[in-house]
């Protein structure tokens, strides 16, 4: 379905003028395509959309069994879009004004226990180029708590093995420096020396740190599939995702006494309230330990 010119202009605006990430722009595009389909079924022009129409659209998302978090994201997209349309004088009144956001029940993030991480890390066969690459990726993901988009965007020059840190570009193109452990650094150095040149082949000039078997950049989906496979092989109690290693990174740091502000900086969270969810994870973990070991629990 062709996207209307107004939506295209908005997407260009948020990408060029607002500087939003490609992932966020893609999410906006999907949300607005879904709303455009809804509006066309009702034969609604942009100027004719009312608050009641938006309520019906969001209610339809709930009927599709979407989570409140996903519905809330659609509402944010619509608010930004209609605000843009009003500023551009395409509509006289913003129908999304005073539209309440759905209450989001924040679920505790899934994470791996330390022994599960150790079991996972030894799954790749480090005697092969791909296995050595995968081991290095797993070590970096867990050691630095990176998002998968940050991992696939790493360049060789982003890693400083002498200082022991990695430079990554997070959400909103914000740059941050994150410490990397010795074991992870050692594995990356071995990968750079023994595996990456073999994978690169004719693409020897590529700046990308972690490459696929053809020497190109790995995709986020590709990394997800690789990790999912190793998770099954390790016999983990939960389905493994790249973000789960990030959750494990934060949880294990807090369990061992790291302060919340430091963890926030390492994760690249703009708001510390986002990081505070991990304190609940630690509290739940402590309760489990107490119940399992205290004689009067």
N, C-alpha and C positions, 0 to 999 in steps of 0.2 A: 504493500500500500504506500502510495506516494505521500511524503510528509509535506504539509502546507508550508508556504513561504514564511509565515509568521513563526512557526516552530523552528524552521531552519535558521532564521535570523536570530532567534533566541539562543540556539545552540552555538552559533558563531560568537555571539556576545559573551556567553559564559566561558567559552574556550579561549578567545582572544583577549577580551577586555578584563574578565575576571580571573583568567589564568587557572581555571579549574583543571584537574587532571583528566586524562583521556578516559579513565574508568568512570569518573563522576559524570562526564559528558555523555558517555554511553548509557549510563543509568537514566539520566534525564531523557535521552532519546527514546529509550524503551518505555518509560513511564508516559511520556507525551504521545507516543504512537498508540498506546493502549487507550489513553483518554480521547485521542482523535477518532479512534474507531467507535468509541462510545458515543461521541458527539455526532458522528455521521449517521449512526443508526437512529438517533433522535432528530436528525436533520437540523442540528443546532449550528448557527453561525457563531463566531467568536463573541460578537457583541450580545448575542442572545443568551449566553451561558449564565445561569443564576446560581445562587448559593445552594438551592434545593437540588439542582443538577449535580453539583459537586458532591453533595451528601449521598445522592443515589449512586454515583460512580464509586465512591469509597465503600458504601454498603455492599455494592456488587463485588468488590475485592474481598470483603469479609466472607461473602457467600462462597467464594472460590477457595475458602479455607486458608487464605494468606495470613501470615502472622501480623500482629499489630505493628511490629517494627517495620515491616514491608509496607503496610498501609500508610504509616506515618511518613515514610520516605516519599511515597507518591504525593502526599499532601504537601510536603516541602517543595517538591518539583512544581506542583501546580501553583503554589504561592509565588514562587520565584518567576514563573512564566507569566502569570497574570499581572504581577507588579511591573514586569518588563513591558507588557502590552499596554498598561495604563500610562507608563512614562513615555512610551512611543506614541501615545494618543490614539491607539488602535481601539481602545474601549474607554467608555466614560467612567465606569465604576468597576472596581476589583471585586469579583464575587467570592474570592477566598478570604476576604477580611472577616475576622471574628469566627472563623471556622475552627473549631477545637480539634486539637491533635488527639488521636487515640491514646489511651493510657498504655504504656509499654511496660510489660513485666520483664524485668531484666533477669535473664537466666544466668546461672553461674557458668563461666566458660569451662569447657572440658580440658583436662590436662592429663599428662602422664606422670606416674610415680617415677622416682629416680631409677629404680631397678628396671622399669619398663623402657626408659630412655637408654639405659646401658644395653639392654637387650636389642633395642632397635638399631643402635649405632654399629653393631657388629654384623648386621645382616648383609650389607654390600660386600661383594668379593673384591677386595682391594688389590687383587693380583691382575685384574683386568682394567683397561682404561675407563670403561663406563662404570665399573664398580668403584674404582678409586674416585672418580668424579662424584658419584652418589654419596660416598662416605664423607667427602669434603663438604658437599652441600648440606648434608644432615648435621654435621658438626657446626657449620657456620650458622644455620638456622637456629639451632638450640643455643649455641654459645652467645650469639648476638641478639636473639629475639627479633629477627627481621620479618617483615611481611614478605609474602611470596613475590609480590611485584617489585619489592626492593631487591630481593635476591637475584631475580632474572635480569635486573637492570645494572647489576654490579659490573664494573670494568676491572681489569687487572690492576690499573693504577689506583683504584679506590681502596685497595688493601695495603696497609703499612705494616709489614711484618716486624720491623724494628721497634716501632712504638707499640704495636699490638692493638691496632684498632682498624675499623673499616668506616669509610665514608659512604653514606647512602642517601638517596633522595626519597623522602616519604610523601605523605599526602600533601596536596597543595604545593608540590615541588619544594618542600622545605628540606634543607640539608641538615644532617646531624652526624656526629661522630660517635661510634659505639665501640667499647672495648671488645676484644675477641680473645678467648682463652688460648693458652699455649697448645693444647691438644688440637684445637681447630686450626690454628695457624700452621702447626706442623703438618697436618693432613693436607691443607691447601698448598703448602710448599711442595709436598710430594706429588700432588696432582699436577701442579704447574710444571714440574720437572719431568714426570714420567708418563702422564696421561694426556694432558691438554695438547701437546704438539702432535700426538698421534690422531687425536680427534679432529684437529684443525685441518690437517692435510694441506690442500691448496689455499685455504682461507687463513694462512699464517698471520696475516696482518690484522685480524679481527681483535678489537679491544675488549670484547666480552669475556668475562671471567669464566662462567660456566657455560659450556657449549654442548650442543647435541652431537649425535654420531656423525653428522655431515658438516660439522664445524660452524653451524649457525647458532643463533641465540635460542635458548630454551624458552618455551611458552609457560605461562602460569598453569595451564591445564596439563602440560607435559610434566611439570614438577609434581602436581597433585597426583597424577597417575603413578609416578615413580614412588612417591611416599606411601600412597595407598597400598601398593604392592608389597613394600617392605613391612608395612604395618601388619598386613595379613600373615606374612612370613614369620614375623616375630610373635604372632599369637596374641596381639594386644586385645584388651577387653573392650575397646571402642574402635570405631573406624577412624583411621588416622588422616588428618588433614594438615597442610602446612601451618595453619594458624594454631593448631593444637601444640606445636612445638614452641610457638611464641607464648602461648598461655603457660606452658610448662616452665619456660625461661623465667617469666615474671613470678609465678607461684613459688618456684624453688628459691629465688633470690629473697623474697619476703619471708619465707619459712626460715631462712638462715640469717635473718636480722637486717636485711637491707632496708633503708628508709624509702618511703613511698615516693618522695620527690625525685630521688635518684633513679628509681625504676621508671617513673614518668618520663624523665629525660631520655633514658635509654630506649624506651618504647616509642618515643616521638609523639606522645599524646599531647594535644593542645590544652586539654582541660584535665586537671588532676582527678576530677570526679570519674572520668573514664577509667583511670588506673585503680581507683578505690574498690572496684568490683573484685579485684584480686585479694583484698583483705578479707572479704567474705569467704573466698575459697580457702584461705589459710585458716580462718575461724572454723569452718566446717571440717577441715582436715584435723585440727586440734581436738574437736569434739569426738571425732571417730577414734583418735588415738586414746583419748581419755576413757571412752566407753570400752575400748578393747583391753585396756591395761589396768585401769584403776579397780581395786578390789571392791569398792562400794559404788561403782558406777551403775 
